[in-house]
Amino acid sequence: MNWDQAKGNWKEIKGKIKEQWGELTNDDLDIINGRRDQLLGSIQKNYGITIEEAERQIKEFEMHH
């Protein structure tokens, strides 16, 4: 997944992100707005996991989308 393209297709991609990480709110997704670093922080905060685990989950998501 190319995150520059993700910004352009954010409405489409945020639905997939919401499926993967259902605890992220619409407000979270609006703040993230296609920025990988914001997604990383939001996943870490909302799920109470390490930055390394959040990074692993994002990499797995990227491989599938």
N, C-alpha and C positions, 0 to 999 in steps of 0.2 A: 504494500500500500504506500502510495506517495502522499505525504501529508499536505503538500502544496495543493494537490488535486482534491484532497479531502475537504479543504476549506471551500473550494468551489462547488462541491457536491454535498455540503454539510447536511442539508435536510434529509437526503437519502441515507447518508452514513450514520447520522445520529440515531436513526431507527434501529440500525444493526447494533450500535453501541448500547442502546437501551435494552435490546434483547440479551446481550452478553452481560451487562452490568445493570440489572434492574433497579438497584438501589440509588442510581444516579437520577436526580430529579431533572425536570425540564429546565429549571433555573441553572443547575450544574451544567447541563448541555449548552445552554446559552452562553455561559461564561467560558466554557471550553472552546466553543466556536472553531473547531478544526485544529486546535493547537495541541500537539502531542504532549508537551510538557504539562499543560493544564489537565489533560486527561489523566496523566500519570499521578499527579497530586490528588485529584479528586477520587480516583480509585483507592489510593492509599488511605486517604482520610475516611471515606465512606465505609470501607471494608475493614479498616484497622489492621492492614497488612504492611509488610516492609516494602520499601521502595524497590527492592530487588524482586519481590514477588509480583508487584504491580507491573514492573518492567517485563517480567516473564509472560504475564497474561497478555500484555499489549502486543508483544512479539508474536505470540500464538495467534492473536486476533488478526494481526497484519498478514500472517501467512495464509489465512483462510479467506481474506477479503481483498 
